[in-house]
Amino acid sequence: MPIQADTLAFLAELEKHNDREWFKARKDRYDAARHDAAALSAQLMDAWSKLEPIPPQEPLKTLYRIYRDVRFSKNKDPYKPWFSFYIKRGPGRVGLFVHIRPGDRGMIGTGIYDPSKEQLAAIRQEIDYNAATLRKVLKAKRFQDTWGALEGEQLKRAPKGYAVDDPNIDLLRYKQLMITRPVADAEYRGKGIEKTLLADFKKARPFMDFLDAPLQEALEKEGKA
């Protein structure tokens, strides 16, 4: 089911009138828009669960809060003019991220954004041992046609324990490992959007599986498995 036009309209208006009084007077529209985004989450979860078991999740609870934490920010706008949700695949496994923002600023993605020290060490060890597999995943045509290149912050130098001239230093320097693709308003409004997102996340599955192995290893070392 497509995202409703008023959901995108509400978010666009919120960006222009980002204050509590405006928001309070339109709480009914916010609630409708929030449930609209949660409906897409529910559809994508249902579709993905047919590929592999995933933890039970309440669709509304997969959504990130719209309220901004302004305590340490120069931007004092109280609300985020977008909806984002994250579908978990289970402990030690990367999930599915969907970002709905009007003005053709939506996107989907997967990977790891804020790894712990243990997680990053495990990922780098996996790259050190098995970089050829990751390179094959990233260079596959069906992957590149949808997801493009690996993204994320990188160290300027080699990470501790690895040589500057390591043949895989280009991958080892990553502090985040993510892939994203943009989603335009018209695509979110299109019939069968959940099928489109499912198909694209399926193309990302080899990348997700590559990260899952070291993340699960790190989970075991942390004693949380």
C-alpha positions as CSV (number, residue, x, y, z in Angstrom):
1,M,0.0,0.0,0.0
2,P,1.5,3.4,-1.0
3,I,2.3,6.2,1.4
4,Q,-0.7,8.6,1.4
5,A,-0.3,12.0,-0.1
6,D,-1.3,13.7,3.1
7,T,1.5,12.0,5.0
8,L,4.0,13.6,2.7
9,A,2.1,16.9,2.8
10,F,2.0,16.9,6.6
11,L,5.8,16.4,6.8
12,A,6.4,19.1,4.2
13,E,4.2,21.5,6.2
14,L,5.9,20.5,9.5
15,E,9.3,21.5,8.0
16,K,7.9,25.0,7.3
17,H,6.0,25.3,10.6
18,N,8.2,23.4,13.1
19,D,6.7,24.6,16.4
20,R,4.7,23.0,19.1
21,E,1.5,25.1,18.7
22,W,1.3,24.2,15.0
23,F,1.9,20.6,15.7
24,K,-0.6,20.4,18.6
25,A,-3.3,21.8,16.4
26,R,-2.7,19.1,13.8
27,K,-2.2,16.1,16.1
28,D,-4.9,14.2,14.3
29,R,-2.9,14.5,11.0
30,Y,0.3,13.4,12.7
31,D,-1.4,10.3,14.2
32,A,-2.8,9.4,10.7
33,A,0.6,9.9,9.1
34,R,2.3,7.9,11.8
35,H,0.0,5.0,11.3
36,D,0.5,5.3,7.5
37,A,4.2,4.9,7.9
38,A,3.7,2.0,10.4
39,A,1.5,0.3,7.8
40,L,4.4,0.2,5.3
41,S,6.6,-1.2,8.1
42,A,4.1,-3.9,8.8
43,Q,3.8,-4.8,5.1
44,L,7.6,-5.0,4.7
45,M,8.0,-7.0,7.9
46,D,5.3,-9.5,6.7
47,A,7.0,-9.8,3.3
48,W,10.5,-10.2,4.8
49,S,9.4,-12.8,7.4
50,K,8.5,-15.1,4.5
51,L,12.2,-15.1,3.6
52,E,13.6,-15.7,7.1
53,P,12.4,-15.7,10.7
54,I,12.5,-12.3,12.3
55,P,11.6,-11.2,15.9
56,P,8.0,-10.1,16.5
57,Q,7.8,-6.3,16.3
58,E,4.9,-3.9,16.8
59,P,4.9,-1.8,13.6
60,L,4.4,1.5,15.5
61,K,7.3,0.7,17.7
62,T,9.6,0.3,14.7
63,L,9.2,4.0,14.1
64,Y,11.8,6.4,15.5
65,R,10.4,9.2,17.6
66,I,9.5,12.4,15.8
67,Y,10.5,14.5,18.7
68,R,14.0,15.9,18.5
69,D,16.5,16.0,21.4
70,V,17.4,19.7,21.3
71,R,19.5,19.8,24.5
72,F,22.9,19.9,22.8
73,S,21.9,21.1,19.4
74,K,22.0,24.5,17.8
75,N,18.9,23.6,15.9
76,K,16.0,24.0,18.3
77,D,13.2,22.7,16.0
78,P,11.2,20.4,18.2
79,Y,10.3,17.9,15.5
80,K,11.9,15.8,12.8
81,P,10.1,16.5,9.4
82,W,10.3,12.9,8.4
83,F,9.4,9.3,9.5
84,S,12.0,6.6,9.8
85,F,11.6,3.0,10.9
86,Y,14.0,0.1,11.5
87,I,13.0,-3.5,11.2
88,K,15.2,-5.9,13.3
89,R,16.3,-9.2,11.9
90,G,17.5,-10.5,15.3
91,P,20.4,-10.1,17.7
92,G,23.8,-9.7,15.9
93,R,22.1,-9.1,12.5
94,V,21.8,-5.9,10.6
95,G,18.3,-4.7,9.9
96,L,16.2,-2.8,7.3
97,F,16.1,1.0,7.5
98,V,13.4,3.1,5.8
99,H,13.4,6.9,5.7
100,I,10.3,8.8,4.5
101,R,10.9,12.4,3.7
102,P,9.1,14.7,1.2
103,G,10.9,16.6,-1.5
104,D,12.4,13.4,-2.9
105,R,14.7,13.1,0.1
106,G,13.6,9.6,1.2
107,M,15.9,6.6,1.3
108,I,16.4,3.0,2.4
109,G,19.5,1.4,3.7
110,T,21.2,-1.3,5.7
111,G,24.5,-2.0,7.4
112,I,26.0,-0.8,10.6
113,Y,26.0,2.9,11.6
114,D,27.4,3.0,15.1
115,P,29.4,-0.2,15.8
116,S,30.8,-0.9,19.2
117,K,34.5,-1.3,19.6
118,E,34.1,-5.1,19.7
119,Q,31.8,-5.1,16.7
120,L,34.2,-3.0,14.6
121,A,37.1,-5.2,15.5
122,A,35.2,-8.3,14.5
123,I,34.1,-6.8,11.2
124,R,37.7,-5.8,10.4
125,Q,38.9,-9.3,11.3
126,E,36.3,-10.7,8.9
127,I,37.4,-8.3,6.2
128,D,41.1,-9.3,6.8
129,Y,40.2,-13.0,6.5
130,N,37.5,-12.8,3.8
131,A,37.8,-9.5,1.9
132,A,37.4,-11.3,-1.5
133,T,33.9,-12.3,-0.5
134,L,32.9,-8.7,0.4
135,R,34.5,-7.4,-2.8
136,K,32.5,-9.9,-4.8
137,V,29.3,-8.8,-3.1
138,L,30.0,-5.1,-3.7
139,K,31.0,-5.5,-7.3
140,A,28.0,-7.7,-8.3
141,K,26.0,-5.9,-11.1
142,R,22.6,-6.4,-9.6
143,F,23.9,-5.1,-6.3
144,Q,25.6,-2.0,-7.8
145,D,22.6,-1.2,-10.1
146,T,20.5,-0.7,-6.9
147,W,22.8,0.1,-4.1
148,G,25.9,1.6,-5.6
149,A,29.1,1.8,-3.5
150,L,29.8,1.2,0.2
151,E,29.3,4.2,2.4
152,G,30.4,5.3,5.8
153,E,33.0,7.3,7.7
154,Q,36.6,6.2,7.3
155,L,39.8,6.6,9.2
156,K,42.5,8.7,7.5
157,R,45.1,6.2,8.5
158,A,45.3,2.5,8.9
159,P,43.5,1.1,12.0
160,K,45.6,-0.2,14.8
161,G,47.0,-3.6,14.1
162,Y,46.9,-3.2,10.3
163,A,49.6,-2.1,7.9
164,V,49.3,1.0,5.8
165,D,50.1,-1.1,2.7
166,D,47.6,-3.8,3.6
167,P,45.9,-4.9,0.3
168,N,42.5,-4.4,1.9
169,I,43.3,-1.1,3.7
170,D,40.5,0.6,1.6
171,L,37.9,-1.6,3.3
172,L,39.7,-1.8,6.7
173,R,39.6,2.0,7.2
174,Y,35.8,2.1,7.4
175,K,34.3,3.0,10.8
176,Q,30.8,2.5,9.4
177,L,29.7,0.1,6.7
178,M,26.4,1.1,5.1
179,I,24.6,1.0,1.8
180,T,21.7,3.3,0.8
181,R,19.6,4.2,-2.1
182,P,17.3,7.2,-2.6
183,V,13.5,6.9,-2.7
184,A,11.5,9.7,-4.5
185,D,8.1,10.8,-3.3
186,A,6.5,9.3,-6.4
187,E,8.0,5.9,-5.6
188,Y,6.6,6.0,-2.0
189,R,3.3,6.9,-3.5
190,G,3.4,4.1,-6.0
191,K,1.3,1.0,-5.9
192,G,3.3,-2.0,-4.6
193,I,6.0,0.0,-2.9
194,E,6.4,-2.7,-0.3
195,K,7.2,-5.2,-3.1
196,T,9.8,-2.8,-4.6
197,L,11.5,-2.3,-1.2
198,L,11.5,-6.0,-0.6
199,A,13.1,-6.7,-3.9
200,D,15.9,-4.2,-3.3
201,F,16.6,-5.4,0.2
202,K,16.8,-8.9,-1.2
203,K,19.6,-7.7,-3.4
204,A,21.3,-6.4,-0.3
205,R,21.1,-9.8,1.5
206,P,24.7,-10.9,0.7
207,F,26.0,-7.7,2.2
208,M,23.8,-8.2,5.2
209,D,24.9,-11.8,5.6
210,F,28.6,-10.8,5.4
211,L,28.2,-8.4,8.3
212,D,26.0,-10.7,10.3
213,A,28.8,-13.3,10.8
214,P,31.2,-10.9,12.7
215,L,28.4,-9.2,14.5
216,Q,27.2,-12.5,15.9
217,E,30.8,-13.3,16.9
218,A,31.1,-10.0,18.7
219,L,27.8,-10.7,20.4
220,E,29.1,-14.0,21.8
221,K,32.3,-12.3,23.1
222,E,30.2,-9.7,24.8
223,G,28.2,-12.5,26.4
224,K,24.9,-11.3,25.0
225,A,24.2,-14.2,22.6
